[in-house]
Amino acid sequence: MKFKAILFLGLSVLLASCGLFKKDGGGFGKNKNVSSTTGWSYNDPDNGGFQTDLDYQQFAGPGLRFIQGGTFTMGRVEQDVMYDWNNMPRRVTVASFYMDETEVSNLDYREYLYWIQRVYPENMQKYEAALPDTLVWREELGYNEPYLMNYFRHPAYSKYPVVGVSWEQAEAYCKWRTDRVNEQILIDRGILDHDLSQSGQNVFTSESYLAGLYEGVAGNKPMEDAAGNSRRVKWEDGILMPNYRLPTEAEWEYAAYGLIGNTEGELLTERKIYPWNGSYLRDDSRKDRGQLNANFIRGRGDLMGMAGALNDNADITAPVDSYNPNDYGLYCMAGNVNEWVADVYRPLSMQDMNEFQPFRGTVYTRYKRDADGNLIRNEFGELQVDTIADYRNFNDGDYQSQIIEGQDWNTEKNNIATDDMYVKSDQDGQLSSLISDNVRVYKGGSWKDRPYWLIPGTRRYKEQTESTNDLGFRCAMTRVGSPQGF
């Protein structure tokens, strides 16, 4: 009996020394309501009221699918039939992120235009700047006139991908979507009420709200500090979502392949050519055997097959949720419409970019302030920024890769500017190269492309202000925290 008592006492001392019997302190996993560095309690007005949420887990925003990141070989997987030599294979790692399940549809984009027209009724210039270019359907020797009126506006095409949208318009849509999603989150929580009268500078944007500039209508459940006093939501609360944005080229290509279904542990069992397994363009499953996996042009003059046996059931585009999704649950990552990505185009970007999160197009900014130090908004309530560094030209042969405001880019001493890296035209002041800082990558293939362009590793480029009738986009969102949760 005496031996048992001594043994029990010894175990108690050992466990106590390990901190298992502690009620306070001890760091993460011990008492999450107490600081492991100061011993002060979190979320306690008697201890100063510092607030935090250690149980935060990000959830997918509306329309998004979770894409678990990892390593993959980015670039060419078959013969470079175009001899562009612009997608040489390179192993990279992509962080986890979120991506739209489908391409942005006409219905989605019409909602955006409706909001602009409702909130800025006096400013037709902003509305017209967001309008898709329906003239992209015109062909000099083809009867496409019905699409000018019908494709974007008619409800028969509501679930079809929006086209005629430039890269700049796609970027603006992503920003608008971020603000509307975050505004709705605050409304759903009762922190704000719907304010249908907002207009001009007093329009909800995520940035202006966080900066304390948006004067909205308070809801019936305002955010409170530890003492119960009303306050604004802060970024540290984890309530507002990260920005919707265009995916990077690496993210888009990684998501298109959907290699999560082709692994055993860390072993890749099958390298894909397309977003589906195998080298064939038709489905080999028992259910859909023989059906095409994507919307593309099968051969000269054959866009949809013979009557009675339409091969892809789409003369032009198809609804955004057509065909079978890939292993990430994403639709139409090959065919239907090409898709804008965030990157600036350079043929040799694969040799220059980072191994982790490769991206060309980084531009650093900071908010503009007036003489009194106040943030500056434009007439639409958007915070204005200054560019402080531009890395779109980094490591591409340019004399000075970083542009910093206040420095002389084109000095008399060297007289070298960005344009000097491009091929000059015979006409003074003109360039014959199509590559510039405003040319963006697009990927995926479309309803009028041959199968080669359906391969996720292929890439093309276009001026960011241009648009076509086979080019759309989808949005992505950064995942914060761990790649998959702990």
N, C-alpha and C positions, 0 to 999 in steps of 0.2 A: 504493500500500500504506500509506504514511504517512497519507494522507488518511482511509483506512478506519479506521485505528487511532484517529485523533483523533475521528472520528464515533462510533465505538463507545464510546469513553471518555465523550464528551459525553452520549450517550443513557443510559449507566449512572448518571452523576451526576444526570441529570434524573429517572430512574425512582426512584432512591434517595431523592431529595428529596421525591417524592410518597408515600413510605412503602410502595411496592410490594415492596421487598426486606426490609422489617422483619420480624423474627421475633417480636418482643414489642411489646406496647402498640399504639397506633394506634387504639383505640376499637373499637366493634362492627364486625364484618365483617373485622377484621384478625386478631386473636388473641382469640377469645372466652373463653379461659381466663385472661386477664390483665385487671385493672381498667384502664379508660382514664383514671381519675382519680388512682389512686395507684401504678399499676404493680405492685401486689401480685397474686400468682397466686390464682385462685379454686380451691376444693376441694383445697387443698394444706396439709397439717398443718404443714409447715415455714414456712408464711407465715401462720400463725394459724388456718387451717382454715375460713375463711368459705366457705359452700356456696351455690351457686346453679345454676339450670338455665335457660340461655338458649335452649334448643331446645324449650321447652314449647309444645305445641299442645293445645287443648282437644278432647276427643272427646265425642260425644253419649252421654248416660247411657241406661240401658235404657228402651226404649219411645219415645225422643225423636227428632224430626226437626229438622234445622237449618233455621232460617228466616232467610234473609239480609235484613237490614233495609234501610230506605230511606224515601223520602218518598211520601206518598199523601194523598188527600183523604178525611178521616175524616168520617162523618156521612151525612146524607140524600142519596139518589140518585134518589128519585122523590117523588111527592106525599105529604105528611104526612097520611095519611087519618085518623089518630087525633087530629090537631090538638094534639099534645103540645108541639110546638116545642122539643123537648129534644135534637135531634140535628142542629143546623145545621152545614152543611159547613165544614170548616176544614182547611187543609193543615198536616200535622205530619210529623215524622220519627221513626221507630222504630228503635232499635238492633237489631242482629242478636241472636237468641236461639234457644232450642230449645223445641219444643212436642210434647206427646204426639201420636202418630200417630192415636190413637183416644181416645174417651171412656173414662174409668175404668170397668171392667166389674164385674159382680157377683163374678166370680172374683177379680179384683184386690182388691176390698174384703173378701171373705171371708178372704183371706190375712192382711190387716191385723187382722181380728177374731181370727183364730186365734192370731196372735202375742201380742196383748194378753191373751187368755185363758191362754196358756201361760206368759207371763212374770209376770203378775199374777193368779195363780189365786185369791188371797184377796180381791181387790178387784173385786167385781162392779159397783161403781158406775162405775169407769172403762170397763169393757166395755159396760155398758148406755148410757153416754153416747155411745159410738161407733156403736151400732146404728142402721141406717137405720129410719125410721118406715114400717113396712109398712102402717099404717092409712091412708096417703095413697091407697091404691087403693079405699077404700070410697066408694060412691056410694049415696045414699039410694034412688034409683029406678033402679039398675043392678046387674046381677049380676056383681060384680067380686071376690066373696069368694075364689075360687080363687087369685087373685094374692097375697092376703095370706100364704098359706102357701108358694106355689110360686115366685113371681117371683124372690125374692132367694136362696132356699135350693136350689131344684131344679137339678140339672145341666143340664136342658134350657135354662135361661136363663143359664148361666155366662158366655157371651160377650155378653150383653145389657148395656146401660149401667146402672150402679147409680143408683137414684132414691131419693127419700125421705131425701136427705142435705142437711143445712143447710150454709150457708156456713161456719159454725164447724167442723162436722165435716170438711168438705173441706179446710180449712186444717190441721186436726190430721193428716189423712191425708198431706198433702204433707210435713209435718215428719217423720212416721214414715218415709215413703219415703226421704227424704234420709238419715236415719240408717242404714236398712238397706242402701242402696246403698253408702254410704261404709264401713260395717262390712265388707261383702262385698269391696270393693276392697282393704282391708287384709288380709283373709283370703286373697284370691287372690295377693297379693304375698308371703305368708308372714310378714307383720309381726305378725298376730294369728292365733290359732286360734279356731274356733267355741267359744263359751262358752254352752252350753245351760242353764247353771245361773244365769245372770245374772238378777237380780230386785231389786225395791225400788229403792234409790238407785243401786246398782251396775249400771246398765243403760247400754249403749253409746248415747250420743248424740254427734253430731259436736262439739257445743259442749263437753260435759263431757270428751271425749277430748282436744280441743285445749287445754283448761284444765288438763290433768293430773290430773283427778279420777276418771277411769274406770280401774279396776283390772281389766284383761282378762287373757286367757291368751296369753302370748307365743308367736309362731310360730317356725318354724325359720330364717327369714330376717329377723331384726329390722333396723330402720332403723339405719344407722350414720353417725357423723360422719366427717370427713375422716381422723381418726386410727384409725378402725376400731372405735370404742366405740359400744355400743348407745345409742340415743336414741329419743325419741318423734317421730312425724311432726309437722311443723309446717305451717301454712298456706302458708308460703313455698315448700314443696317442690312444691306443685302436684299432689299426689296425690289429695287429697280433692276432691270435686266441689262446686260451688255448690249452694245450696238448690233443691230442687223447691218450687214455689209455684204459686199461681193466677196465670194471665196477667193483665196489666192489660187494661182495655177496649180501649185502642189496639192493643196487641199482638194481642189476640184478633181484632179486626176486620181488622187488616192481614193476619194469617195466613189468615183465612177467604177473603178476596178472592183471594189467590194471584196477584197481578198480575205476578209474575216471568215468566209465560208470555204477557204482553200488551205487551211492550216491544220497541222497536228502539233500542238505545243508551239514551239518556235520554228517549226519546219513548214515551209511553203511547199505544198504537195503538187500544185499546178499553177504555172504562170499563165495569166489570161492574156488574150489578144483583145477581146471585147469585154463589156461589163458582165457577160455571161460566160460559162465554161465552153471550151471547145473552139474550133476554128470555123464552125458553120454559122450561117446567119439565120437558120431556122431552128425552131424549138424541137428538141429531141425527147421531150417528156411524153408519157403515154396520153396525158390529157390534151395537150396542145400540139401534138406532133405535126410537123410540117408548117406551122404558122411562123411567120417572120417575127423576129425578136425586136424589131425597130422599124421606124418609118424612114425610108431612104429611097433613092432611085435605083432600081435594080439593073437597068440598062438604058441605052439610048431610047428616049421616048416612052419608057415604061415606068410610070410613077406609081401605079397602083394595081397593075395586073389586068386580067381579062374579066369582062362582065360575067357574073355568076361564080367567079373564083378570084375575088379581089385579094391580092397577096398581103397587103398591109392595111387595107380598108381605109386609106387616106390618100386623097388626090393632092392636097397640099399638106398642111399640118394636121395633127390629130389632137383630141383632148389630152390634157396634161397628165392624166392618170391612165393612159393607154399602155398596152403591152405589160409584160411581167416586170416587176421591180427587181433590182439587183439585191445582193445579199445584205445591204444596208437598208433596204426598203425604199430606195430612191427610184423614181420613174423617169424614163426617157433620158438616161444619161448617155445614150447614143441615139442619134437621129432626132427626128421631129424638128427641133431648132437648135442651132449653135447657141452657145451661151458665153456671155461676157465673163471674164475673170478680172481680178484687181490688178494684175501685173502689167507693167510697161514691157513692151516687146524688145528683146535683143536676141539675135541669133545664138550668141554664145553664153546666154545667161546660165546655162547648166554648169559651165565651168567656173563661174564667179560666185554663185550664191552660197549661202550657208548650208551646212549639212542638216541643221535643225531649223525647221520652219523657213525654208527658202522662199524668198520674195524679193522682187525688184519693183520699187515704187515708193520706198519709204520717204516721207516728207515730214519733218518735224515742224510743229507750229506752237504758238502761244497766243493767248487771248489778247486782243487789243484793249487798251485802256486810254481814257481821256486824260487831260492835264491834271485832273483831281484824283486819278487812280481808279475811276469807275469803269466797269466793263462796258464795252460798246456793243449795242445791238443794231441790226439793220431794220428796215421797215417791216420785216416779217417776223421779228422777235428772235432772230438767230444771232448768236454770239459771233462776233467777227474775230478773225485770227490773222496773225502775221506769220509768214514763213521764216523760220530761223535756220533751217538746214534742209537741203534737197539732195537725196542720195539716188535719184533715178539713174544718174550717169556713173555711179560708183564702179570703178574697176573696168570700165569699158573703153579705155583709150583716151578719154577726155583729159584735157590739161588740168582742169580743176574740178574734181568730182563733187565738192561740197560748195553750195551757194549759201552765203550768209549775208543777210541784209546789212547794209552799211559798208560792205567791202566792194571794191571795184572789180567786177567780173571781167570786163573787157578793157584791160589797162593799155596805155600807150606803149608800155615796155614790151609786152609780148603780143598784144593785139590778137588774142586767141579767144574765141567764143564757142559755145556749144555747137553751133552750126558748122564749125570747121571740121568736125569729125564725120560729116556726111559728104556724099559725093555732090559736087557743085554742078549746076546746070549751065548751059551755054548762055542763058539769060542772066543778066546781073541781078543778084539778090535772090535768085531762085534755087531750089534744091531739087535734084532728080531722085534722091533716095526717098523711099516711103517711110523710113524709120526715123522717128523723132521721140522727144519726151512725151508726146501726147498720143502715141500709138499704143493700143492695148491688145492683149492677147484674147482670142476667143477659141473655144474648143467644143467638141462633141459631135460634129456632123449634123446634117439637117435633112429635111424632106426632099431636097434637090441635090444632095451630095451622094457620091459613090461610096462604097463600103470603106475605102481606105480612111476616110475622115471620121468614121465611127470609132476608130481606135482611140482610146483616151490619151495616149501619148502624143498624138499628132497635135500640131498647133498652127494657128494662123493669126493674123493681126489686121487691125483696122484703126483708122483715126477715131479717137474717142468721141468726136462730134458726129460721126456718120452712123447710118442705120440701114438695114436691109430687111427684106421680107422673110428671111430665114434665120434671123438672129434675135434671141431673147435673153433671159437671164433667170437666175434663182439666187436667193439670199443665203447667207451663212451667219453664224454667231460663234464667238469665242466661248470655250468652256473654261470657267475659272475653277481653280482648285485642282484636285487630283484627276488623272486621266480617266478613272472609272469609279472612284469612291473607295473609301477604306472601311 
